[in-house]
Amino acid sequence: MQTFTQKVKSVVAKIPRGRVLTYTEVAKRAGRPKAARAVGNILSKNYDPKIPCHRVVRSDGKIGGYNRGVKLKIQKLKNEGVKISNRKIRH
C-alpha cells in the first residue's frame, strides 16, 4: 500500500509538460481532498528531477513556492509554454 507521500509523487510525476495542477487537485487525486497544505510540504522536500513539482500551483492561480526558488519555477513553466503574467497562471 502506498503512503500519501508516494501517492502525491505519483500524481505529480504524471503532470504533462506545459500543464499544471493545483495543490488541491493533487491532494484530491492522491485521495485526501483537504490535504493541499500537506501536498505543499511534501513537494517542498522533493529534489527528484522525475517529480516535476514546479508544475503544481496555488488554487488562486498564483505560482506558489518552489524549493529551488520561485524565479526558477516561473522560468521552467514558461519554458514549457505555460502562460504567466504578474506571477499568475493565465488560462
N, CA, C and O atoms as a GROMACS GRO file, in nm:
protein
  364
    1MET      N    1   0.083  -0.118   0.000
    1MET     CA    2   0.000   0.000   0.000
    1MET      C    3   0.088   0.126   0.000
    1MET      O    4   0.186   0.135   0.074
    2GLN      N    5   0.051   0.222  -0.085
    2GLN     CA    6   0.130   0.344  -0.095
    2GLN      C    7   0.097   0.441   0.017
    2GLN      O    8  -0.017   0.452   0.062
    3THR      N    9   0.200   0.511   0.062
    3THR     CA   10   0.178   0.619   0.159
    3THR      C   11   0.122   0.740   0.084
    3THR      O   12   0.125   0.745  -0.039
    4PHE      N   13   0.072   0.837   0.158
    4PHE     CA   14   0.022   0.958   0.096
    4PHE      C   15   0.134   1.028   0.019
    4PHE      O   16   0.110   1.079  -0.091
    5THR      N   17   0.253   1.032   0.074
    5THR     CA   18   0.367   1.092   0.005
    5THR      C   19   0.392   1.025  -0.129
    5THR      O   20   0.414   1.093  -0.229
    6GLN      N   21   0.390   0.893  -0.131
    6GLN     CA   22   0.411   0.820  -0.256
    6GLN      C   23   0.300   0.850  -0.357
    6GLN      O   24   0.327   0.864  -0.476
    7LYS      N   25   0.177   0.860  -0.308
    7LYS     CA   26   0.064   0.891  -0.397
    7LYS      C   27   0.080   1.030  -0.457
    7LYS      O   28   0.057   1.050  -0.576
    8VAL      N   29   0.119   1.127  -0.373
    8VAL     CA   30   0.139   1.264  -0.421
    8VAL      C   31   0.246   1.265  -0.530
    8VAL      O   32   0.226   1.324  -0.637
    9LYS      N   33   0.358   1.202  -0.504
    9LYS     CA   34   0.466   1.199  -0.603
    9LYS      C   35   0.424   1.130  -0.731
    9LYS      O   36   0.464   1.171  -0.840
   10SER      N   37   0.344   1.026  -0.720
   10SER     CA   38   0.293   0.956  -0.838
   10SER      C   39   0.203   1.045  -0.921
   10SER      O   40   0.213   1.048  -1.044
   11VAL      N   41   0.114   1.119  -0.855
   11VAL     CA   42   0.025   1.212  -0.925
   11VAL      C   43   0.107   1.319  -0.996
   11VAL      O   44   0.084   1.347  -1.114
   12VAL      N   45   0.200   1.379  -0.925
   12VAL     CA   46   0.280   1.489  -0.981
   12VAL      C   47   0.367   1.440  -1.097
   12VAL      O   48   0.388   1.512  -1.194
   13ALA      N   49   0.419   1.319  -1.087
   13ALA     CA   50   0.503   1.263  -1.193
   13ALA      C   51   0.428   1.250  -1.325
   13ALA      O   52   0.489   1.246  -1.431
   14LYS      N   53   0.295   1.244  -1.318
   14LYS     CA   54   0.214   1.227  -1.439
   14LYS      C   55   0.164   1.358  -1.500
   14LYS      O   56   0.095   1.356  -1.602
   15ILE      N   57   0.198   1.472  -1.439
   15ILE     CA   58   0.155   1.600  -1.496
   15ILE      C   59   0.236   1.624  -1.623
   15ILE      O   60   0.359   1.630  -1.618
   16PRO      N   61   0.168   1.638  -1.736
   16PRO     CA   62   0.242   1.656  -1.862
   16PRO      C   63   0.313   1.791  -1.871
   16PRO      O   64   0.272   1.888  -1.808
   17ARG      N   65   0.417   1.795  -1.948
   17ARG     CA   66   0.491   1.918  -1.976
   17ARG      C   67   0.394   2.023  -2.030
   17ARG      O   68   0.310   1.993  -2.115
   18GLY      N   69   0.405   2.145  -1.979
   18GLY     CA   70   0.320   2.253  -2.026
   18GLY      C   71   0.185   2.260  -1.957
   18GLY      O   72   0.103   2.346  -1.990
   19ARG      N   73   0.160   2.172  -1.862
   19ARG     CA   74   0.034   2.171  -1.787
   19ARG      C   75   0.064   2.189  -1.639
   19ARG      O   76   0.176   2.166  -1.595
   20VAL      N   77  -0.037   2.230  -1.563
   20VAL     CA   78  -0.022   2.244  -1.419
   20VAL      C   79  -0.144   2.185  -1.349
   20VAL      O   80  -0.251   2.172  -1.409
   21LEU      N   81  -0.126   2.151  -1.224
   21LEU     CA   82  -0.235   2.114  -1.134
   21LEU      C   83  -0.221   2.202  -1.010
   21LEU      O   84  -0.112   2.251  -0.980
   22THR      N   85  -0.330   2.221  -0.939
   22THR     CA   86  -0.322   2.294  -0.812
   22THR      C   87  -0.287   2.196  -0.701
   22THR      O   88  -0.300   2.074  -0.716
   23TYR      N   89  -0.241   2.251  -0.590
   23TYR     CA   90  -0.213   2.168  -0.473
   23TYR      C   91  -0.338   2.091  -0.432
   23TYR      O   92  -0.330   1.975  -0.393
   24THR      N   93  -0.455   2.156  -0.442
   24THR     CA   94  -0.582   2.091  -0.407
   24THR      C   95  -0.614   1.977  -0.502
   24THR      O   96  -0.658   1.870  -0.459
   25GLU      N   97  -0.592   1.998  -0.632
   25GLU     CA   98  -0.617   1.892  -0.730
   25GLU      C   99  -0.527   1.771  -0.703
   25GLU      O  100  -0.571   1.656  -0.713
   26VAL      N  101  -0.401   1.798  -0.671
   26VAL     CA  102  -0.309   1.688  -0.640
   26VAL      C  103  -0.358   1.614  -0.516
   26VAL      O  104  -0.359   1.490  -0.514
   27ALA      N  105  -0.398   1.687  -0.413
   27ALA     CA  106  -0.448   1.624  -0.290
   27ALA      C  107  -0.569   1.535  -0.320
   27ALA      O  108  -0.577   1.423  -0.270
   28LYS      N  109  -0.663   1.585  -0.401
   28LYS     CA  110  -0.781   1.506  -0.437
   28LYS      C  111  -0.742   1.379  -0.510
   28LYS      O  112  -0.790   1.270  -0.477
   29ARG      N  113  -0.655   1.391  -0.609
   29ARG     CA  114  -0.612   1.274  -0.687
   29ARG      C  115  -0.534   1.174  -0.604
   29ARG      O  116  -0.530   1.055  -0.636
   30ALA      N  117  -0.471   1.224  -0.498
   30ALA     CA  118  -0.394   1.135  -0.409
   30ALA      C  119  -0.483   1.076  -0.298
   30ALA      O  120  -0.436   0.998  -0.216
   31GLY      N  121  -0.611   1.114  -0.298
   31GLY     CA  122  -0.705   1.053  -0.205
   31GLY      C  123  -0.734   1.129  -0.077
   31GLY      O  124  -0.807   1.080   0.009
   32ARG      N  125  -0.680   1.249  -0.064
   32ARG     CA  126  -0.706   1.330   0.057
   32ARG      C  127  -0.738   1.473   0.015
   32ARG      O  128  -0.650   1.560   0.017
   33PRO      N  129  -0.864   1.499  -0.024
   33PRO     CA  130  -0.902   1.628  -0.082
   33PRO      C  131  -0.874   1.751   0.004
   33PRO      O  132  -0.862   1.862  -0.050
   34LYS      N  133  -0.864   1.736   0.134
   34LYS     CA  134  -0.841   1.852   0.221
   34LYS      C  135  -0.694   1.868   0.260
   34LYS      O  136  -0.661   1.945   0.350
   35ALA      N  137  -0.607   1.796   0.192
   35ALA     CA  138  -0.466   1.794   0.232
   35ALA      C  139  -0.375   1.874   0.138
   35ALA      O  140  -0.260   1.837   0.115
   36ALA      N  141  -0.426   1.985   0.085
   36ALA     CA  142  -0.345   2.066  -0.007
   36ALA      C  143  -0.217   2.116   0.059
   36ALA      O  144  -0.112   2.119  -0.004
   37ARG      N  145  -0.227   2.156   0.185
   37ARG     CA  146  -0.109   2.206   0.257
   37ARG      C  147  -0.005   2.094   0.274
   37ARG      O  148   0.115   2.118   0.261
   38ALA      N  149  -0.052   1.976   0.301
   38ALA     CA  150   0.038   1.861   0.314
   38ALA      C  151   0.109   1.834   0.182
   38ALA      O  152   0.227   1.799   0.180
   39VAL      N  153   0.038   1.851   0.071
   39VAL     CA  154   0.100   1.834  -0.061
   39VAL      C  155   0.215   1.934  -0.076
   39VAL      O  156   0.323   1.897  -0.121
   40GLY      N  157   0.192   2.059  -0.038
   40GLY     CA  158   0.298   2.159  -0.045
   40GLY      C  159   0.418   2.122   0.038
   40GLY      O  160   0.532   2.140  -0.004
   41ASN      N  161   0.393   2.071   0.157
   41ASN     CA  162   0.504   2.029   0.245
   41ASN      C  163   0.582   1.913   0.186
   41ASN      O  164   0.705   1.910   0.192
   42ILE      N  165   0.511   1.818   0.128
   42ILE     CA  166   0.577   1.703   0.065
   42ILE      C  167   0.664   1.750  -0.051
   42ILE      O  168   0.780   1.709  -0.063
   43LEU      N  169   0.608   1.836  -0.136
   43LEU     CA  170   0.682   1.880  -0.254
   43LEU      C  171   0.798   1.973  -0.218
   43LEU      O  172   0.895   1.982  -0.294
   44SER      N  173   0.789   2.041  -0.106
   44SER     CA  174   0.899   2.130  -0.067
   44SER      C  175   1.026   2.052  -0.034
   44SER      O  176   1.136   2.108  -0.033
   45LYS      N  177   1.010   1.923  -0.007
   45LYS     CA  178   1.125   1.837   0.026
   45LYS      C  179   1.169   1.752  -0.093
   45LYS      O  180   1.261   1.671  -0.080
   46ASN      N  181   1.106   1.770  -0.207
   46ASN     CA  182   1.136   1.688  -0.325
   46ASN      C  183   1.255   1.745  -0.404
   46ASN      O  184   1.254   1.862  -0.441
   47TYR      N  185   1.353   1.662  -0.428
   47TYR     CA  186   1.465   1.701  -0.515
   47TYR      C  187   1.485   1.600  -0.627
   47TYR      O  188   1.589   1.600  -0.693
   48ASP      N  189   1.386   1.513  -0.648
   48ASP     CA  190   1.393   1.413  -0.755
   48ASP      C  191   1.349   1.479  -0.886
   48ASP      O  192   1.235   1.523  -0.896
   49PRO      N  193   1.437   1.486  -0.986
   49PRO     CA  194   1.401   1.552  -1.112
   49PRO      C  195   1.288   1.480  -1.187
   49PRO      O  196   1.229   1.538  -1.278
   50LYS      N  197   1.259   1.357  -1.151
   50LYS     CA  198   1.150   1.283  -1.216
   50LYS      C  199   1.013   1.326  -1.163
   50LYS      O  200   0.910   1.290  -1.220
   51ILE      N  201   1.012   1.404  -1.054
   51ILE     CA  202   0.888   1.455  -0.995
   51ILE      C  203   0.883   1.606  -1.023
   51ILE      O  204   0.945   1.683  -0.951
   52PRO      N  205   0.811   1.648  -1.128
   52PRO     CA  206   0.812   1.789  -1.168
   52PRO      C  207   0.724   1.878  -1.080
   52PRO      O  208   0.619   1.925  -1.124
   53CYS      N  209   0.767   1.899  -0.958
   53CYS     CA  210   0.685   1.975  -0.862
   53CYS      C  211   0.666   2.120  -0.902
   53CYS      O  212   0.580   2.188  -0.847
   54HIS      N  213   0.746   2.170  -0.998
   54HIS     CA  214   0.725   2.306  -1.046
   54HIS      C  215   0.591   2.319  -1.120
   54HIS      O  216   0.546   2.430  -1.146
   55ARG      N  217   0.528   2.208  -1.154
   55ARG     CA  218   0.400   2.209  -1.226
   55ARG      C  219   0.279   2.212  -1.132
   55ARG      O  220   0.166   2.195  -1.176
   56VAL      N  221   0.303   2.234  -1.004
   56VAL     CA  222   0.194   2.244  -0.906
   56VAL      C  223   0.187   2.388  -0.859
   56VAL      O  224   0.286   2.445  -0.814
   57VAL      N  225   0.066   2.446  -0.870
   57VAL     CA  226   0.046   2.588  -0.839
   57VAL      C  227  -0.071   2.605  -0.742
   57VAL      O  228  -0.143   2.510  -0.712
   58ARG      N  229  -0.087   2.726  -0.694
   58ARG     CA  230  -0.195   2.756  -0.599
   58ARG      C  231  -0.330   2.761  -0.670
   58ARG      O  232  -0.337   2.785  -0.790
   59SER      N  233  -0.436   2.740  -0.594
   59SER     CA  234  -0.572   2.742  -0.649
   59SER      C  235  -0.614   2.880  -0.700
   59SER      O  236  -0.700   2.890  -0.787
   60ASP      N  237  -0.553   2.984  -0.646
   60ASP     CA  238  -0.588   3.120  -0.689
   60ASP      C  239  -0.511   3.164  -0.814
   60ASP      O  240  -0.520   3.279  -0.855
   61GLY      N  241  -0.436   3.070  -0.873
   61GLY     CA  242  -0.361   3.100  -0.994
   61GLY      C  243  -0.220   3.152  -0.970
   61GLY      O  244  -0.141   3.162  -1.064
   62LYS      N  245  -0.189   3.185  -0.845
   62LYS     CA  246  -0.054   3.231  -0.814
   62LYS      C  247   0.043   3.113  -0.823
   62LYS      O  248   0.003   2.997  -0.811
   63ILE      N  249   0.168   3.145  -0.844
   63ILE     CA  250   0.270   3.044  -0.867
   63ILE      C  251   0.292   2.952  -0.748
   63ILE      O  252   0.306   2.831  -0.765
   64GLY      N  253   0.295   3.007  -0.628
   64GLY     CA  254   0.325   2.926  -0.510
   64GLY      C  255   0.475   2.912  -0.492
   64GLY      O  256   0.553   2.972  -0.566
   65GLY      N  257   0.514   2.834  -0.395
   65GLY     CA  258   0.655   2.819  -0.363
   65GLY      C  259   0.725   2.716  -0.449
   65GLY      O  260   0.662   2.643  -0.526
   66TYR      N  261   0.856   2.711  -0.433
   66TYR     CA  262   0.938   2.613  -0.505
   66TYR      C  263   1.070   2.603  -0.430
   66TYR      O  264   1.132   2.705  -0.398
   67ASN      N  265   1.113   2.481  -0.401
   67ASN     CA  266   1.232   2.464  -0.318
   67ASN      C  267   1.362   2.507  -0.387
   67ASN      O  268   1.467   2.510  -0.323
   68ARG      N  269   1.357   2.539  -0.514
   68ARG     CA  270   1.475   2.588  -0.585
   68ARG      C  271   1.460   2.737  -0.620
   68ARG      O  272   1.543   2.793  -0.692
   69GLY      N  273   1.354   2.800  -0.566
   69GLY     CA  274   1.331   2.943  -0.589
   69GLY      C  275   1.219   2.968  -0.688
   69GLY      O  276   1.208   2.899  -0.789
   70VAL      N  277   1.136   3.066  -0.658
   70VAL     CA  278   1.020   3.097  -0.740
   70VAL      C  279   1.061   3.142  -0.880
   70VAL      O  280   0.993   3.111  -0.978
   71LYS      N  281   1.172   3.215  -0.892
   71LYS     CA  282   1.217   3.260  -1.024
   71LYS      C  283   1.243   3.141  -1.116
   71LYS      O  284   1.207   3.144  -1.234
   72LEU      N  285   1.306   3.038  -1.062
   72LEU     CA  286   1.333   2.918  -1.143
   72LEU      C  287   1.203   2.846  -1.179
   72LEU      O  288   1.190   2.794  -1.289
   73LYS      N  289   1.107   2.843  -1.085
   73LYS     CA  290   0.977   2.780  -1.113
   73LYS      C  291   0.910   2.852  -1.230
   73LYS      O  292   0.860   2.787  -1.322
   74ILE      N  293   0.909   2.984  -1.226
   74ILE     CA  294   0.848   3.062  -1.334
   74ILE      C  295   0.920   3.036  -1.466
   74ILE      O  296   0.855   3.017  -1.569
   75GLN      N  297   1.052   3.035  -1.462
   75GLN     CA  298   1.131   3.010  -1.583
   75GLN      C  299   1.099   2.872  -1.641
   75GLN      O  300   1.080   2.859  -1.762
   76LYS      N  301   1.094   2.770  -1.556
   76LYS     CA  302   1.064   2.634  -1.603
   76LYS      C  303   0.926   2.627  -1.667
   76LYS      O  304   0.909   2.567  -1.773
   77LEU      N  305   0.827   2.688  -1.601
   77LEU     CA  306   0.691   2.685  -1.654
   77LEU      C  307   0.682   2.758  -1.787
   77LEU      O  308   0.618   2.710  -1.881
   78LYS      N  309   0.746   2.875  -1.797
   78LYS     CA  310   0.746   2.949  -1.923
   78LYS      C  311   0.814   2.869  -2.034
   78LYS      O  312   0.767   2.867  -2.147
   79ASN      N  313   0.925   2.802  -2.000
   79ASN     CA  314   0.995   2.719  -2.098
   79ASN      C  315   0.907   2.605  -2.150
   79ASN      O  316   0.926   2.556  -2.261
   80GLU      N  317   0.812   2.564  -2.068
   80GLU     CA  318   0.720   2.456  -2.108
   80GLU      C  319   0.595   2.510  -2.178
   80GLU      O  320   0.508   2.432  -2.219
   81GLY      N  321   0.586   2.642  -2.192
   81GLY     CA  322   0.474   2.701  -2.263
   81GLY      C  323   0.356   2.745  -2.177
   81GLY      O  324   0.251   2.780  -2.230
   82VAL      N  325   0.372   2.742  -2.046
   82VAL     CA  326   0.266   2.788  -1.957
   82VAL      C  327   0.264   2.940  -1.959
   82VAL      O  328   0.368   3.004  -1.944
   83LYS      N  329   0.147   2.998  -1.977
   83LYS     CA  330   0.132   3.143  -1.982
   83LYS      C  331   0.128   3.200  -1.841
   83LYS      O  332   0.046   3.160  -1.759
   84ILE      N  333   0.217   3.294  -1.812
   84ILE     CA  334   0.228   3.355  -1.681
   84ILE      C  335   0.238   3.506  -1.696
   84ILE      O  336   0.315   3.557  -1.778
   85SER      N  337   0.158   3.578  -1.618
   85SER     CA  338   0.175   3.723  -1.612
   85SER      C  339   0.152   3.767  -1.468
   85SER      O  340   0.059   3.721  -1.402
   86ASN      N  341   0.235   3.856  -1.422
   86ASN     CA  342   0.229   3.904  -1.282
   86ASN      C  343   0.228   3.789  -1.182
   86ASN      O  344   0.153   3.790  -1.085
   87ARG      N  345   0.313   3.690  -1.208
   87ARG     CA  346   0.328   3.573  -1.120
   87ARG      C  347   0.198   3.495  -1.101
   87ARG      O  348   0.176   3.433  -0.997
   88LYS      N  349   0.112   3.499  -1.202
   88LYS     CA  350  -0.011   3.421  -1.200
   88LYS      C  351  -0.023   3.343  -1.330
   88LYS      O  352   0.020   3.389  -1.436
   89ILE      N  353  -0.081   3.225  -1.321
   89ILE     CA  354  -0.105   3.141  -1.438
   89ILE      C  355  -0.224   3.200  -1.514
   89ILE      O  356  -0.327   3.233  -1.455
   90ARG      N  357  -0.209   3.211  -1.645
   90ARG     CA  358  -0.320   3.256  -1.730
   90ARG      C  359  -0.374   3.137  -1.805
   90ARG      O  360  -0.299   3.062  -1.867
   91HIS      N  361  -0.504   3.118  -1.799
   91HIS     CA  362  -0.568   3.004  -1.869
   91HIS      C  363  -0.620   3.047  -2.003
   91HIS      O  364  -0.676   2.965  -2.076
   0.00000   0.00000   0.00000
